Amino acid sequence: MGAKTADSVKFQQVPSMIVNQIAIVKLQCSHDDNSLTVMLWYRQETASTTLTLIGYGYTAGTPTIETGFTDQFKMTSQNTTSGELIISDVKPSDSAVYFCAASLHSAQLRMTRSLKT
């Protein structure tokens, strides 16, 4: 068997921050791979191991914000490699770790063909 290699992407995110209630928070994220055209944002609530998808956006087009986040969260994309998550009217329940990720696409369509014999 030949050796397998994994591609890696370097991400830059903002460090931890403490904010006042009712503030607007802008979390910035960037990476170094122009081929990754989808940026995704996740939230991990305190004392949880689950990541919850907040939304995702392609470089061109309107981002998709998941149900439960549409009133308070917005996403912007400056270009293929950088974007922002904007949280308005921050409250204590928004305390969490926020992650950004990048992908070639948000879903993969796999087609198969069945043959009857």
C-alpha positions in Angstrom: 0.0 0.0 0.0 1.2 3.5 -0.8 1.4 6.2 1.7 -1.6 8.5 2.0 -1.3 12.2 2.5 -3.9 14.6 4.0 -4.4 18.1 2.8 -4.4 20.7 5.6 -5.8 24.2 5.7 -4.7 26.9 8.0 -7.5 28.7 9.8 -7.4 32.0 11.7 -10.1 32.8 14.2 -10.5 35.5 16.8 -9.3 34.7 20.4 -11.6 34.4 23.4 -13.6 37.5 24.3 -15.9 38.7 27.0 -18.6 41.1 25.9 -21.4 43.1 27.5 -25.0 42.1 27.1 -26.9 43.8 24.2 -23.6 44.2 22.3 -23.1 43.2 18.7 -20.3 40.7 18.3 -18.4 40.1 15.0 -16.4 36.9 14.9 -14.0 36.8 12.0 -12.6 33.7 10.3 -10.2 33.2 7.5 -8.3 30.3 5.9 -5.8 29.9 3.1 -7.4 27.6 0.6 -9.2 29.3 -2.4 -10.8 26.0 -3.5 -13.0 25.8 -0.4 -16.1 27.8 -1.4 -18.4 27.2 1.5 -17.9 28.6 5.0 -19.8 27.1 7.9 -20.3 28.3 11.5 -21.0 26.1 14.5 -21.7 26.7 18.2 -20.6 24.4 21.1 -22.5 25.4 24.2 -20.9 25.3 27.6 -20.6 21.7 29.1 -21.6 20.2 25.7 -19.7 18.1 23.2 -22.2 18.7 20.5 -21.6 21.2 17.6 -24.7 22.9 16.3 -24.7 24.3 12.8 -25.6 28.0 12.8 -25.4 28.5 9.1 -23.3 28.3 6.0 -22.7 30.4 2.9 -21.1 30.1 -0.5 -18.7 32.8 -1.7 -21.5 34.2 -3.9 -25.0 34.2 -2.7 -27.1 34.7 0.4 -26.0 32.6 3.4 -28.3 30.0 4.9 -29.0 30.5 8.6 -30.5 27.5 10.4 -33.8 27.6 12.3 -33.4 29.1 15.7 -30.6 31.4 14.7 -32.2 33.6 12.1 -33.3 36.5 14.4 -29.9 37.0 16.0 -27.2 35.7 13.7 -26.0 36.9 10.3 -23.1 35.8 8.1 -21.0 37.8 5.7 -18.4 36.7 3.2 -15.6 39.1 2.1 -14.2 36.6 -0.4 -13.6 32.8 -0.8 -11.2 32.7 2.2 -12.7 35.1 4.8 -16.0 35.7 6.5 -17.8 36.9 9.6 -20.4 35.7 12.0 -22.4 38.6 13.5 -24.3 38.1 16.7 -26.7 40.9 17.6 -28.3 41.5 21.0 -25.9 39.3 22.9 -27.2 37.6 26.0 -25.8 35.2 28.6 -27.3 32.2 26.8 -25.0 33.0 23.8 -22.0 32.1 25.9 -20.3 29.3 23.8 -17.4 28.3 21.7 -18.0 29.3 18.1 -16.2 27.4 15.3 -15.8 28.2 11.6 -15.1 25.5 9.0 -14.7 25.5 5.2 -15.7 22.9 2.6 -15.8 22.3 -1.1 -19.6 22.0 -0.8 -22.2 21.6 1.9 -23.7 18.4 0.6 -22.4 15.6 -1.6 -24.7 14.0 -4.2 -23.8 10.4 -4.7 -25.5 8.7 -7.6 -25.6 5.0 -8.1 -27.1 2.9 -10.9 -28.9 -0.4 -10.3 -28.9 -3.1 -12.9 -31.6 -5.8 -13.0 -30.5 -9.1 -14.3 
